[in-house]
Amino acid sequence: MALTRLLRVVLIVLSLLLAVIVRSLAAGPAAPAAEGKVLAPQAPSLPRAAGITMIPGTLTLDGAAETAVQDILSRSQDVLPPADYFAVTAVSGADKWQFVSVAGLSGLGSDLEWNLQNHAVWFGLVILQPNAGGSWNGATEGTAEFSLLLDEIPAEILDASARQNIDPISRAAAPAATYRFPWESNTCMQYGSRGLHPADFEGWGGIYGWKAVDFLSDGSVSSGRAPNRLLAAAAGTIGAVCNDGTSVAIRVGDLLYAHLLNNANLYTGKTFAQGAEIGQLRPNSFNARCGWATQSPGWFHVHWGFPATAPFRVEDWTLDLSDGLWRRGSETRGTGWCFTAGGVPTPTPAPGGYRALFPMFSGAKER
């Protein structure tokens, strides 16, 4: 156990040193070295506000805890992109440990109303640990302090695998995941009309350049379409969470799932095996802080995000990030096609595209 812990600390230090070297080389010889994030691409260098301003989120922390989150974020600005405001989006934990999900926000109006899809430039975790006298110790995701604090959390709260999954520094050293489509095998969901698009949650976990795809269904199993049951595309542990009481968005490893209905399993530290049920998606149209969608009655969709740093491979399909088309061997598929999970051949659309296949979709917009 002691040797494992020592090796983890060494890995963290080496990862941070490597990030410093890479960023220094990228900036040129005159650029100052800075602690960086190991997941690329990095945020552009922009002017940064002097302090951290907290605004109302999806829930309210007590005064001491919110002050602690503000102070911890202030000490972590080297790993945060510029944001005008920060808001708490979820809190969970056990014993003395608290996992606080926080969104960094920009582009707000004078009323300070915000929506994660439209305004988030960062979304990550702050760990809080109480000190004697009512104060808090803590650290921000992406810092070495966060990695070391994770190591102190008892295994009954977070086991070793969950700690690695939550920590972006440790996760970067893990083998690449193999993805499946996140719905039931032998059923299909339709590739949404937006095709490949910005993840909207632009900067989840401090990672710029994320992309997303939408997959839709009306739940008509008798017609071969997927029921409302979202599955884990890869094994992983929930990190940051946004829960506004209407819908939930979560990050599991290097994947984002948005537009979920709330359930008891959507909390930081919950681990899913590949193919395990995450929950149901919110049907119909809705609009709240953690996401919004305009959908035909009875339809639902998953907003599925990922870092745009390499081709996105799911089962035997590869999404080309240059044109938004899926390819498998000699086959090429674009928006409107219904993709079947589990390696079953995708049905050929009827003439006229997806509106001919799924007339109920006509007029719906996915987001």
TORKELO-932899 format. One record per residue (C-alpha): residue in three letters; x, y, z. Coordinates in Angstrom, 1 decimal, always signed. Layout:
<pts>
{resn ALA | X X | Y Y | Z Z}
...
</pts>
This chain:
<pts>
{resn MET | X +0.0 | Y +0.0 | Z +0.0}
{resn ALA | X +2.8 | Y +2.4 | Z +0.9}
{resn LEU | X +4.7 | Y +1.6 | Z -2.3}
{resn THR | X +1.5 | Y +2.1 | Z -4.4}
{resn ARG | X +0.9 | Y +5.4 | Z -2.8}
{resn LEU | X +4.5 | Y +6.5 | Z -3.4}
{resn LEU | X +4.3 | Y +5.5 | Z -7.1}
{resn ARG | X +1.1 | Y +7.5 | Z -7.4}
{resn VAL | X +2.8 | Y +10.6 | Z -6.0}
{resn VAL | X +5.8 | Y +10.1 | Z -8.3}
{resn LEU | X +3.4 | Y +9.8 | Z -11.3}
{resn ILE | X +1.6 | Y +13.0 | Z -10.3}
{resn VAL | X +4.8 | Y +14.9 | Z -10.0}
{resn LEU | X +6.2 | Y +13.6 | Z -13.3}
{resn SER | X +2.9 | Y +14.4 | Z -15.0}
{resn LEU | X +3.0 | Y +18.0 | Z -13.8}
{resn LEU | X +6.6 | Y +18.4 | Z -14.9}
{resn LEU | X +5.8 | Y +17.0 | Z -18.3}
{resn ALA | X +2.9 | Y +19.4 | Z -18.7}
{resn VAL | X +5.2 | Y +22.3 | Z -17.8}
{resn ILE | X +7.8 | Y +21.3 | Z -20.3}
{resn VAL | X +5.2 | Y +20.8 | Z -23.1}
{resn ARG | X +3.6 | Y +24.1 | Z -22.5}
{resn SER | X +7.0 | Y +25.9 | Z -22.3}
{resn LEU | X +8.1 | Y +24.4 | Z -25.7}
{resn ALA | X +4.7 | Y +25.3 | Z -27.3}
{resn ALA | X +5.0 | Y +28.9 | Z -26.1}
{resn GLY | X +8.6 | Y +29.4 | Z -27.3}
{resn PRO | X +11.7 | Y +30.1 | Z -25.4}
{resn ALA | X +10.6 | Y +33.5 | Z -24.0}
{resn ALA | X +7.3 | Y +32.1 | Z -22.6}
{resn PRO | X +7.2 | Y +31.6 | Z -18.8}
{resn ALA | X +6.7 | Y +28.0 | Z -17.6}
{resn ALA | X +3.4 | Y +27.3 | Z -15.8}
{resn GLU | X +1.7 | Y +24.4 | Z -14.2}
{resn GLY | X -0.5 | Y +22.9 | Z -16.9}
{resn LYS | X -3.1 | Y +20.3 | Z -17.5}
{resn VAL | X -2.1 | Y +17.0 | Z -19.0}
{resn LEU | X -5.1 | Y +16.8 | Z -21.3}
{resn ALA | X -4.7 | Y +18.8 | Z -24.5}
{resn PRO | X -5.5 | Y +21.1 | Z -26.2}
{resn GLN | X -5.1 | Y +23.8 | Z -23.6}
{resn ALA | X -7.1 | Y +27.0 | Z -23.1}
{resn PRO | X -5.8 | Y +30.1 | Z -24.9}
{resn SER | X -3.9 | Y +32.6 | Z -22.9}
{resn LEU | X -6.4 | Y +35.4 | Z -22.1}
{resn PRO | X -6.6 | Y +38.1 | Z -19.5}
{resn ARG | X -7.8 | Y +36.8 | Z -16.1}
{resn ALA | X -9.9 | Y +38.5 | Z -13.5}
{resn ALA | X -8.1 | Y +39.3 | Z -10.3}
{resn GLY | X -10.5 | Y +37.3 | Z -8.1}
{resn ILE | X -13.2 | Y +34.7 | Z -8.0}
{resn THR | X -16.8 | Y +35.9 | Z -7.9}
{resn MET | X -19.5 | Y +33.4 | Z -6.8}
{resn ILE | X -23.1 | Y +33.7 | Z -8.0}
{resn PRO | X -26.2 | Y +31.6 | Z -7.1}
{resn GLY | X -26.0 | Y +28.1 | Z -8.5}
{resn THR | X -28.4 | Y +25.2 | Z -8.5}
{resn LEU | X -28.1 | Y +24.9 | Z -4.7}
{resn THR | X -26.8 | Y +27.0 | Z -1.8}
{resn LEU | X -23.8 | Y +26.1 | Z +0.4}
{resn ASP | X -23.5 | Y +27.4 | Z +3.9}
{resn GLY | X -21.4 | Y +30.6 | Z +4.2}
{resn ALA | X -18.2 | Y +28.9 | Z +5.4}
{resn ALA | X -18.2 | Y +26.2 | Z +2.7}
{resn GLU | X -18.9 | Y +28.7 | Z -0.1}
{resn THR | X -16.1 | Y +31.0 | Z +1.1}
{resn ALA | X -13.8 | Y +27.9 | Z +1.2}
{resn VAL | X -14.7 | Y +27.0 | Z -2.4}
{resn GLN | X -14.1 | Y +30.6 | Z -3.5}
{resn ASP | X -10.7 | Y +30.7 | Z -1.7}
{resn ILE | X -9.7 | Y +27.3 | Z -3.2}
{resn LEU | X -10.6 | Y +28.4 | Z -6.7}
{resn SER | X -8.6 | Y +31.6 | Z -6.2}
{resn ARG | X -5.5 | Y +29.6 | Z -5.4}
{resn SER | X -6.1 | Y +27.4 | Z -8.5}
{resn GLN | X -6.3 | Y +30.0 | Z -11.2}
{resn ASP | X -3.3 | Y +28.5 | Z -13.0}
{resn VAL | X -5.5 | Y +25.5 | Z -14.0}
{resn LEU | X -8.7 | Y +27.4 | Z -14.6}
{resn PRO | X -9.6 | Y +29.2 | Z -17.9}
{resn PRO | X -10.8 | Y +32.8 | Z -17.6}
{resn ALA | X -14.3 | Y +33.0 | Z -16.2}
{resn ASP | X -16.4 | Y +36.0 | Z -15.0}
{resn TYR | X -18.3 | Y +34.0 | Z -12.4}
{resn PHE | X -18.4 | Y +30.7 | Z -10.7}
{resn ALA | X -21.5 | Y +28.8 | Z -9.5}
{resn VAL | X -22.1 | Y +25.5 | Z -7.5}
{resn THR | X -24.0 | Y +23.0 | Z -9.5}
{resn ALA | X -24.1 | Y +19.9 | Z -7.2}
{resn VAL | X -22.8 | Y +18.6 | Z -3.9}
{resn SER | X -22.3 | Y +15.1 | Z -2.6}
{resn GLY | X -20.1 | Y +13.3 | Z -0.2}
{resn ALA | X -19.8 | Y +11.0 | Z +2.8}
{resn ASP | X -18.4 | Y +11.3 | Z +6.3}
{resn LYS | X -16.2 | Y +14.4 | Z +6.4}
{resn TRP | X -15.6 | Y +14.6 | Z +2.6}
{resn GLN | X -17.6 | Y +16.9 | Z +0.3}
{resn PHE | X -17.4 | Y +16.8 | Z -3.5}
{resn VAL | X -18.5 | Y +20.2 | Z -4.9}
{resn SER | X -19.2 | Y +20.5 | Z -8.6}
{resn VAL | X -18.6 | Y +24.0 | Z -9.9}
{resn ALA | X -19.2 | Y +25.8 | Z -13.2}
{resn GLY | X -17.1 | Y +28.7 | Z -14.4}
{resn LEU | X -19.3 | Y +31.0 | Z -16.4}
{resn SER | X -18.8 | Y +33.8 | Z -19.0}
{resn GLY | X -21.0 | Y +36.0 | Z -21.2}
{resn LEU | X -23.8 | Y +36.6 | Z -18.6}
{resn GLY | X -26.2 | Y +39.5 | Z -18.8}
{resn SER | X -26.9 | Y +42.0 | Z -16.0}
{resn ASP | X -29.4 | Y +39.7 | Z -14.4}
{resn LEU | X -26.7 | Y +37.0 | Z -14.0}
{resn GLU | X -29.0 | Y +34.3 | Z -15.2}
{resn TRP | X -27.0 | Y +31.4 | Z -16.7}
{resn ASN | X -27.3 | Y +28.1 | Z -18.5}
{resn LEU | X -24.5 | Y +25.5 | Z -18.6}
{resn GLN | X -24.8 | Y +25.0 | Z -22.3}
{resn ASN | X -24.6 | Y +28.7 | Z -23.2}
{resn HIS | X -22.2 | Y +30.1 | Z -20.6}
{resn ALA | X -19.9 | Y +27.4 | Z -19.1}
{resn VAL | X -16.2 | Y +27.7 | Z -19.8}
{resn TRP | X -15.1 | Y +25.3 | Z -17.1}
{resn PHE | X -16.8 | Y +22.6 | Z -15.2}
{resn GLY | X -15.0 | Y +20.6 | Z -12.5}
{resn LEU | X -14.7 | Y +19.5 | Z -8.9}
{resn VAL | X -13.5 | Y +21.0 | Z -5.6}
{resn ILE | X -12.9 | Y +18.6 | Z -2.8}
{resn LEU | X -13.6 | Y +19.9 | Z +0.7}
{resn GLN | X -12.3 | Y +18.5 | Z +4.0}
{resn PRO | X -13.3 | Y +20.1 | Z +7.3}
{resn ASN | X -10.7 | Y +21.4 | Z +9.7}
{resn ALA | X -11.1 | Y +22.0 | Z +13.4}
{resn GLY | X -13.1 | Y +25.1 | Z +14.2}
{resn GLY | X -15.4 | Y +24.9 | Z +11.2}
{resn SER | X -13.0 | Y +25.9 | Z +8.4}
{resn TRP | X -12.3 | Y +23.8 | Z +5.4}
{resn ASN | X -9.3 | Y +22.5 | Z +3.6}
{resn GLY | X -9.6 | Y +21.6 | Z -0.1}
{resn ALA | X -8.3 | Y +21.5 | Z -3.7}
{resn THR | X -9.4 | Y +22.0 | Z -7.3}
{resn GLU | X -9.5 | Y +19.3 | Z -9.9}
{resn GLY | X -6.4 | Y +19.5 | Z -12.1}
{resn THR | X -4.0 | Y +20.5 | Z -9.3}
{resn ALA | X -1.4 | Y +18.3 | Z -7.6}
{resn GLU | X -3.1 | Y +19.1 | Z -4.3}
{resn PHE | X -6.3 | Y +17.6 | Z -5.7}
{resn SER | X -4.5 | Y +14.3 | Z -6.6}
{resn LEU | X -2.9 | Y +14.1 | Z -3.2}
{resn LEU | X -6.1 | Y +14.9 | Z -1.3}
{resn LEU | X -7.9 | Y +12.1 | Z -3.3}
{resn ASP | X -5.4 | Y +9.7 | Z -1.9}
{resn GLU | X -6.5 | Y +10.5 | Z +1.6}
{resn ILE | X -10.1 | Y +9.6 | Z +1.0}
{resn PRO | X -11.0 | Y +6.2 | Z +2.5}
{resn ALA | X -11.6 | Y +3.3 | Z +0.1}
{resn GLU | X -15.1 | Y +2.8 | Z +1.4}
{resn ILE | X -15.9 | Y +6.2 | Z +0.0}
{resn LEU | X -13.8 | Y +6.1 | Z -3.2}
{resn ASP | X -11.8 | Y +3.0 | Z -4.1}
{resn ALA | X -8.5 | Y +3.2 | Z -6.0}
{resn SER | X -10.2 | Y +2.8 | Z -9.4}
{resn ALA | X -12.7 | Y +5.6 | Z -8.7}
{resn ARG | X -9.9 | Y +7.9 | Z -7.5}
{resn GLN | X -8.0 | Y +7.4 | Z -10.7}
{resn ASN | X -11.2 | Y +7.9 | Z -12.8}
{resn ILE | X -12.0 | Y +11.2 | Z -11.1}
{resn ASP | X -8.4 | Y +12.6 | Z -11.2}
{resn PRO | X -7.6 | Y +14.1 | Z -14.7}
{resn ILE | X -3.8 | Y +13.7 | Z -14.0}
{resn SER | X -4.0 | Y +10.0 | Z -13.2}
{resn ARG | X -6.7 | Y +9.4 | Z -15.8}
{resn ALA | X -4.3 | Y +10.7 | Z -18.5}
{resn ALA | X -1.9 | Y +7.8 | Z -17.8}
{resn ALA | X -4.6 | Y +5.1 | Z -18.1}
{resn PRO | X -5.1 | Y +3.0 | Z -21.2}
{resn ALA | X -7.5 | Y +4.5 | Z -23.8}
{resn ALA | X -11.1 | Y +3.3 | Z -23.3}
{resn THR | X -13.1 | Y +1.3 | Z -25.8}
{resn TYR | X -16.6 | Y +2.7 | Z -26.4}
{resn ARG | X -19.9 | Y +1.2 | Z -27.1}
{resn PHE | X -23.1 | Y +3.1 | Z -28.2}
{resn PRO | X -24.8 | Y +4.1 | Z -24.9}
{resn TRP | X -28.2 | Y +2.4 | Z -25.6}
{resn GLU | X -29.5 | Y -1.1 | Z -25.6}
{resn SER | X -28.0 | Y -3.6 | Z -28.0}
{resn ASN | X -30.0 | Y -4.5 | Z -31.1}
{resn THR | X -31.9 | Y -1.1 | Z -31.0}
{resn CYS | X -31.0 | Y +2.1 | Z -32.7}
{resn MET | X -30.8 | Y +5.8 | Z -32.1}
{resn GLN | X -30.8 | Y +8.5 | Z -34.7}
{resn TYR | X -27.8 | Y +10.7 | Z -35.4}
{resn GLY | X -29.1 | Y +14.2 | Z -34.8}
{resn SER | X -29.4 | Y +16.9 | Z -37.4}
{resn ARG | X -26.6 | Y +19.1 | Z -35.8}
{resn GLY | X -24.1 | Y +16.4 | Z -36.6}
{resn LEU | X -20.7 | Y +16.9 | Z -35.0}
{resn HIS | X -20.9 | Y +20.2 | Z -33.1}
{resn PRO | X -19.2 | Y +22.1 | Z -30.3}
{resn ALA | X -20.0 | Y +20.4 | Z -27.0}
{resn ASP | X -21.7 | Y +23.6 | Z -25.8}
{resn PHE | X -20.4 | Y +22.8 | Z -22.4}
{resn GLU | X -17.2 | Y +24.2 | Z -23.8}
{resn GLY | X -14.5 | Y +23.4 | Z -21.3}
{resn TRP | X -15.8 | Y +20.5 | Z -19.2}
{resn GLY | X -13.1 | Y +19.7 | Z -16.7}
{resn GLY | X -10.9 | Y +22.5 | Z -18.1}
{resn ILE | X -10.6 | Y +20.8 | Z -21.5}
{resn TYR | X -11.1 | Y +23.1 | Z -24.4}
{resn GLY | X -12.1 | Y +21.9 | Z -27.9}
{resn TRP | X -14.6 | Y +19.3 | Z -26.8}
{resn LYS | X -17.1 | Y +18.2 | Z -29.5}
{resn ALA | X -20.5 | Y +16.5 | Z -29.2}
{resn VAL | X -23.1 | Y +14.5 | Z -31.1}
{resn ASP | X -26.8 | Y +14.0 | Z -30.4}
{resn PHE | X -28.6 | Y +10.7 | Z -30.6}
{resn LEU | X -32.4 | Y +10.6 | Z -30.6}
{resn SER | X -35.2 | Y +8.1 | Z -30.2}
{resn ASP | X -38.9 | Y +8.0 | Z -29.5}
{resn GLY | X -38.6 | Y +4.8 | Z -27.5}
{resn SER | X -40.6 | Y +2.7 | Z -30.1}
{resn VAL | X -39.0 | Y -0.6 | Z -29.4}
{resn SER | X -41.4 | Y -2.4 | Z -31.7}
{resn SER | X -40.0 | Y -0.4 | Z -34.5}
{resn GLY | X -36.4 | Y -1.2 | Z -33.5}
{resn ARG | X -35.7 | Y +2.1 | Z -31.8}
{resn ALA | X -34.0 | Y +2.4 | Z -28.4}
{resn PRO | X -36.0 | Y +2.6 | Z -25.2}
{resn ASN | X -35.4 | Y +5.4 | Z -22.8}
{resn ARG | X -32.5 | Y +3.8 | Z -21.0}
{resn LEU | X -29.0 | Y +5.4 | Z -21.2}
{resn LEU | X -26.1 | Y +3.0 | Z -20.7}
{resn ALA | X -22.4 | Y +3.7 | Z -19.9}
{resn ALA | X -20.4 | Y +3.8 | Z -23.1}
{resn ALA | X -17.3 | Y +2.9 | Z -21.1}
{resn ALA | X -16.6 | Y +2.0 | Z -17.5}
{resn GLY | X -16.0 | Y +5.0 | Z -15.4}
{resn THR | X -16.8 | Y +7.1 | Z -12.4}
{resn ILE | X -18.9 | Y +10.3 | Z -12.2}
{resn GLY | X -16.9 | Y +13.4 | Z -11.6}
{resn ALA | X -18.6 | Y +16.7 | Z -12.1}
{resn VAL | X -22.4 | Y +16.9 | Z -11.9}
{resn CYS | X -24.9 | Y +19.6 | Z -12.8}
{resn ASN | X -28.4 | Y +19.0 | Z -11.3}
{resn ASP | X -31.0 | Y +21.7 | Z -11.5}
{resn GLY | X -34.0 | Y +19.6 | Z -10.6}
{resn THR | X -35.2 | Y +19.4 | Z -14.3}
{resn SER | X -32.3 | Y +17.6 | Z -15.9}
{resn VAL | X -28.8 | Y +16.4 | Z -15.0}
{resn ALA | X -25.5 | Y +16.6 | Z -16.9}
{resn ILE | X -22.6 | Y +14.4 | Z -15.8}
{resn ARG | X -19.0 | Y +13.8 | Z -16.8}
{resn VAL | X -17.8 | Y +10.1 | Z -16.6}
{resn GLY | X -14.1 | Y +10.0 | Z -17.3}
{resn ASP | X -13.6 | Y +11.6 | Z -20.7}
{resn LEU | X -17.2 | Y +11.5 | Z -21.7}
{resn LEU | X -20.1 | Y +13.9 | Z -21.1}
{resn TYR | X -23.8 | Y +12.8 | Z -20.9}
{resn ALA | X -26.4 | Y +15.5 | Z -20.7}
{resn HIS | X -30.2 | Y +15.7 | Z -20.5}
{resn LEU | X -30.7 | Y +12.9 | Z -17.9}
{resn LEU | X -33.6 | Y +12.7 | Z -15.6}
{resn ASN | X -32.4 | Y +12.7 | Z -12.0}
{resn ASN | X -32.0 | Y +9.4 | Z -10.2}
{resn ALA | X -30.2 | Y +8.2 | Z -7.0}
{resn ASN | X -27.1 | Y +7.1 | Z -8.9}
{resn LEU | X -26.1 | Y +10.5 | Z -10.4}
{resn TYR | X -23.6 | Y +11.7 | Z -7.8}
{resn THR | X -19.8 | Y +12.2 | Z -7.8}
{resn GLY | X -18.0 | Y +8.9 | Z -7.1}
{resn LYS | X -20.6 | Y +6.6 | Z -8.5}
{resn THR | X -18.9 | Y +4.0 | Z -10.7}
{resn PHE | X -20.5 | Y +2.3 | Z -13.7}
{resn ALA | X -19.4 | Y -0.8 | Z -15.6}
{resn GLN | X -19.5 | Y -0.6 | Z -19.4}
{resn GLY | X -23.1 | Y -1.2 | Z -20.5}
{resn ALA | X -24.5 | Y -0.5 | Z -17.0}
{resn GLU | X -27.7 | Y +1.6 | Z -16.9}
{resn ILE | X -27.0 | Y +5.3 | Z -16.0}
{resn GLY | X -30.6 | Y +6.4 | Z -16.2}
{resn GLN | X -33.4 | Y +7.8 | Z -18.3}
{resn LEU | X -33.3 | Y +10.9 | Z -20.6}
{resn ARG | X -35.7 | Y +13.8 | Z -20.2}
{resn PRO | X -38.3 | Y +13.6 | Z -23.0}
{resn ASN | X -40.1 | Y +16.6 | Z -24.6}
{resn SER | X -38.9 | Y +20.2 | Z -24.5}
{resn PHE | X -37.4 | Y +21.7 | Z -21.3}
{resn ASN | X -35.2 | Y +24.6 | Z -20.3}
{resn ALA | X -33.2 | Y +25.0 | Z -17.1}
{resn ARG | X -29.7 | Y +25.7 | Z -15.9}
{resn CYS | X -28.1 | Y +22.3 | Z -16.6}
{resn GLY | X -29.4 | Y +22.0 | Z -20.1}
{resn TRP | X -32.2 | Y +22.6 | Z -22.5}
{resn ALA | X -33.8 | Y +20.9 | Z -25.5}
{resn THR | X -36.6 | Y +21.5 | Z -28.0}
{resn GLN | X -38.0 | Y +18.1 | Z -28.9}
{resn SER | X -41.2 | Y +16.7 | Z -30.4}
{resn PRO | X -43.5 | Y +15.1 | Z -27.8}
{resn GLY | X -42.3 | Y +11.7 | Z -26.6}
{resn TRP | X -38.8 | Y +12.1 | Z -28.1}
{resn PHE | X -35.6 | Y +12.2 | Z -26.1}
{resn HIS | X -31.9 | Y +12.5 | Z -26.9}
{resn VAL | X -28.5 | Y +12.3 | Z -25.3}
{resn HIS | X -26.0 | Y +15.1 | Z -25.8}
{resn TRP | X -22.8 | Y +13.1 | Z -25.8}
{resn GLY | X -19.5 | Y +15.0 | Z -25.5}
{resn PHE | X -15.9 | Y +14.0 | Z -25.8}
{resn PRO | X -12.4 | Y +15.6 | Z -26.2}
{resn ALA | X -11.8 | Y +16.4 | Z -29.9}
{resn THR | X -8.2 | Y +15.3 | Z -29.7}
{resn ALA | X -8.4 | Y +12.1 | Z -31.9}
{resn PRO | X -10.8 | Y +10.2 | Z -34.0}
{resn PHE | X -13.8 | Y +9.1 | Z -31.9}
{resn ARG | X -14.3 | Y +5.4 | Z -32.3}
{resn VAL | X -17.4 | Y +3.6 | Z -31.1}
{resn GLU | X -17.8 | Y -0.1 | Z -31.6}
{resn ASP | X -16.8 | Y -0.6 | Z -35.3}
{resn TRP | X -17.6 | Y +3.0 | Z -36.3}
{resn THR | X -15.2 | Y +5.9 | Z -36.5}
{resn LEU | X -16.5 | Y +9.5 | Z -36.4}
{resn ASP | X -14.4 | Y +11.7 | Z -38.6}
{resn LEU | X -13.8 | Y +15.0 | Z -36.8}
{resn SER | X -13.2 | Y +16.9 | Z -40.0}
{resn ASP | X -16.6 | Y +16.3 | Z -41.6}
{resn GLY | X -18.8 | Y +14.8 | Z -38.9}
{resn LEU | X -19.4 | Y +11.6 | Z -40.8}
{resn TRP | X -19.3 | Y +8.1 | Z -39.4}
{resn ARG | X -17.3 | Y +5.5 | Z -41.3}
{resn ARG | X -17.1 | Y +1.7 | Z -41.1}
{resn GLY | X -15.0 | Y +0.0 | Z -43.8}
{resn SER | X -16.5 | Y +1.2 | Z -47.1}
{resn GLU | X -19.7 | Y +2.6 | Z -45.4}
{resn THR | X -20.2 | Y +6.2 | Z -44.7}
{resn ARG | X -23.2 | Y +7.5 | Z -42.6}
{resn GLY | X -24.3 | Y +11.0 | Z -41.7}
{resn THR | X -27.1 | Y +12.8 | Z -39.9}
{resn GLY | X -30.5 | Y +11.1 | Z -40.0}
{resn TRP | X -29.1 | Y +7.5 | Z -39.9}
{resn CYS | X -30.2 | Y +5.3 | Z -37.1}
{resn PHE | X -27.1 | Y +3.5 | Z -35.5}
{resn THR | X -27.7 | Y +0.2 | Z -33.9}
{resn ALA | X -25.8 | Y -0.7 | Z -30.7}
{resn GLY | X -24.0 | Y -4.0 | Z -30.4}
{resn GLY | X -22.5 | Y -4.3 | Z -33.9}
{resn VAL | X -25.8 | Y -5.1 | Z -35.7}
{resn PRO | X -25.8 | Y -3.6 | Z -39.3}
{resn THR | X -27.5 | Y -0.2 | Z -39.5}
{resn PRO | X -30.7 | Y -0.2 | Z -41.4}
{resn THR | X -30.8 | Y +1.8 | Z -44.7}
{resn PRO | X -32.9 | Y +5.0 | Z -44.5}
{resn ALA | X -35.9 | Y +5.2 | Z -46.6}
{resn PRO | X -35.8 | Y +7.8 | Z -49.5}
{resn GLY | X -36.0 | Y +11.3 | Z -48.1}
{resn GLY | X -33.7 | Y +10.7 | Z -45.1}
{resn TYR | X -34.6 | Y +10.5 | Z -41.4}
{resn ARG | X -38.0 | Y +12.3 | Z -41.7}
{resn ALA | X -39.2 | Y +9.4 | Z -43.8}
{resn LEU | X -37.8 | Y +6.9 | Z -41.3}
{resn PHE | X -39.2 | Y +8.8 | Z -38.3}
{resn PRO | X -42.0 | Y +11.2 | Z -39.2}
{resn MET | X -42.6 | Y +12.0 | Z -35.5}
{resn PHE | X -39.2 | Y +13.8 | Z -35.6}
{resn SER | X -40.3 | Y +16.4 | Z -38.1}
{resn GLY | X -39.9 | Y +19.8 | Z -36.7}
{resn ALA | X -37.9 | Y +18.7 | Z -33.6}
{resn LYS | X -34.6 | Y +20.3 | Z -32.7}
{resn GLU | X -32.1 | Y +18.6 | Z -30.5}
{resn ARG | X -29.6 | Y +20.4 | Z -28.3}
</pts>
